[in-house]
Amino acid sequence: MGHFICGYKVYGEKEIETLQNLSNKLTYVHIHDNNTKKNNHEPLHRPETIEILKKLENWTKPLYSFEIKYTENGLSNSINIVKKIIENIIIENIK
């Protein structure tokens, strides 16, 4: 996800289109955030990254792994964000 965010900063919505086209082949997503200039493995917190994860979860149901530099509550907060995304997608699909 971090590498994708760097590319997204450069290529914008074209990257989203490519991601959607490849989503049926995705089985695994490596998660962390970054400042779009350097892949510095931040905990999830940027709205753009969270929105892209929501799209991915809606298109496909990948396995997730987290590679996040340690910060106070960074990993647990990131896991909770992904859990909420998954739960909300499930609820939306039930409606």
C-alpha contacts under 8 A as a table, 3 or more apart, distances in Angstrom:
res1	aa1	res2	aa2	distance
1	M	4	F	5.01
1	M	5	I	6.21
1	M	29	V	6.80
1	M	30	H	5.87
1	M	31	I	5.11
1	M	32	H	6.05
1	M	33	D	6.97
1	M	49	T	7.83
2	G	5	I	5.12
2	G	6	C	6.53
2	G	31	I	6.72
2	G	32	H	5.40
2	G	33	D	5.13
2	G	34	N	5.77
2	G	36	T	7.99
2	G	39	N	5.92
2	G	41	H	6.95
3	H	6	C	5.19
3	H	7	G	6.47
3	H	39	N	6.47
4	F	7	G	5.08
4	F	8	Y	5.94
4	F	15	E	7.92
5	I	8	Y	4.85
5	I	9	K	6.27
5	I	33	D	7.51
5	I	34	N	7.25
5	I	36	T	6.00
5	I	49	T	6.93
6	C	9	K	5.37
6	C	10	V	6.91
6	C	34	N	7.70
6	C	35	N	7.96
6	C	36	T	4.49
6	C	37	K	6.37
6	C	38	K	7.43
6	C	39	N	7.32
7	G	10	V	5.17
7	G	11	Y	5.93
7	G	12	G	7.60
7	G	15	E	7.18
7	G	36	T	7.96
8	Y	11	Y	5.10
8	Y	12	G	4.65
8	Y	13	E	7.21
8	Y	15	E	5.76
8	Y	16	I	7.67
9	K	12	G	5.80
9	K	36	T	6.23
11	Y	14	K	5.94
11	Y	15	E	5.93
12	G	15	E	5.73
12	G	16	I	7.21
13	E	16	I	4.96
13	E	17	E	6.37
14	K	17	E	5.10
14	K	18	T	6.29
15	E	18	T	5.05
15	E	19	L	6.08
16	I	19	L	4.97
16	I	20	Q	6.10
16	I	52	I	7.90
17	E	20	Q	5.12
17	E	21	N	6.20
18	T	21	N	5.07
18	T	22	L	6.26
19	L	22	L	5.13
19	L	23	S	5.84
20	Q	23	S	4.96
20	Q	24	N	7.89
20	Q	56	L	7.65
20	Q	59	W	7.20
21	N	24	N	7.25
22	L	25	K	5.53
22	L	26	L	6.71
23	S	26	L	5.07
23	S	56	L	7.09
23	S	59	W	6.35
23	S	60	T	6.17
24	N	59	W	7.51
24	N	60	T	6.45
26	L	29	V	7.51
26	L	60	T	7.21
26	L	62	P	6.45
27	T	60	T	7.85
27	T	61	K	7.28
27	T	62	P	4.54
27	T	63	L	6.07
28	Y	62	P	4.94
28	Y	63	L	4.62
28	Y	64	Y	5.84
28	Y	65	S	7.69
29	V	62	P	6.30
29	V	63	L	6.13
29	V	64	Y	4.93
29	V	65	S	6.39
30	H	64	Y	5.91
30	H	65	S	4.92
30	H	66	F	5.90
30	H	67	E	7.10
31	I	64	Y	6.76
31	I	65	S	5.89
31	I	66	F	4.80
31	I	67	E	6.27
31	I	68	I	7.83
32	H	41	H	5.16
32	H	42	E	5.70
32	H	43	P	5.69
32	H	44	L	5.90
32	H	66	F	6.25
32	H	67	E	5.96
32	H	68	I	5.74
33	D	39	N	7.73
33	D	40	N	7.57
33	D	41	H	5.68
33	D	42	E	4.74
33	D	43	P	5.67
33	D	44	L	5.07
33	D	45	H	7.11
33	D	46	R	7.25
33	D	49	T	6.85
34	N	37	K	7.51
34	N	38	K	6.50
34	N	39	N	5.37
34	N	40	N	5.42
34	N	41	H	5.77
34	N	42	E	5.30
35	N	38	K	6.07
35	N	39	N	7.17
35	N	40	N	7.29
36	T	39	N	7.06
40	N	69	K	7.81
41	H	67	E	6.45
41	H	68	I	4.88
41	H	69	K	5.64
42	E	68	I	5.61
42	E	69	K	6.05
42	E	74	G	7.94
43	P	68	I	5.64
43	P	69	K	7.22
43	P	71	T	7.78
43	P	74	G	5.08
43	P	75	L	6.33
43	P	77	N	7.60
43	P	78	S	5.84
44	L	49	T	7.28
44	L	50	I	7.28
44	L	74	G	7.65
44	L	77	N	7.55
44	L	78	S	5.11
44	L	81	I	7.61
45	H	49	T	7.49
45	H	50	I	7.28
45	H	78	S	7.67
46	R	49	T	5.44
46	R	50	I	6.44
47	P	50	I	5.09
47	P	51	E	6.08
48	E	51	E	5.16
48	E	52	I	6.26
49	T	52	I	5.16
49	T	53	L	6.27
50	I	53	L	5.05
50	I	54	K	6.25
50	I	81	I	7.85
51	E	54	K	5.02
51	E	55	K	6.40
52	I	55	K	5.07
52	I	56	L	6.27
53	L	56	L	4.99
53	L	57	E	6.13
53	L	82	V	7.80
53	L	85	I	7.69
54	K	57	E	5.21
54	K	58	N	6.16
54	K	85	I	5.91
54	K	86	I	7.90
54	K	89	I	7.86
55	K	58	N	5.05
55	K	59	W	6.16
56	L	59	W	5.12
56	L	60	T	5.88
56	L	61	K	7.48
56	L	62	P	7.98
57	E	60	T	5.27
57	E	61	K	5.28
57	E	62	P	7.01
57	E	85	I	7.46
57	E	86	I	6.70
57	E	89	I	7.31
58	N	61	K	7.23
58	N	89	I	6.44
66	F	75	L	7.62
68	I	74	G	7.46
68	I	75	L	6.56
69	K	74	G	7.97
70	Y	74	G	6.52
70	Y	75	L	7.28
71	T	74	G	4.96
71	T	75	L	7.55
73	N	76	S	5.36
73	N	77	N	5.84
74	G	77	N	5.28
74	G	78	S	6.13
75	L	78	S	5.10
75	L	79	I	6.14
76	S	79	I	5.08
76	S	80	N	6.12
77	N	80	N	5.05
77	N	81	I	6.25
78	S	81	I	5.12
78	S	82	V	6.46
79	I	82	V	5.23
79	I	83	K	6.15
80	N	83	K	4.94
80	N	84	K	6.14
81	I	84	K	5.20
81	I	85	I	6.28
82	V	85	I	5.01
82	V	86	I	6.23
83	K	86	I	5.16
83	K	87	E	6.08
84	K	87	E	5.01
84	K	88	N	5.96
85	I	88	N	5.24
85	I	89	I	6.23
86	I	89	I	5.21
86	I	90	I	6.28
87	E	90	I	5.14
87	E	91	I	6.21
88	N	91	I	5.03
88	N	92	E	6.05
89	I	92	E	5.07
89	I	93	N	6.14
90	I	93	N	5.18
90	I	94	I	6.34
91	I	94	I	5.16
91	I	95	K	6.55
92	E	95	K	5.36
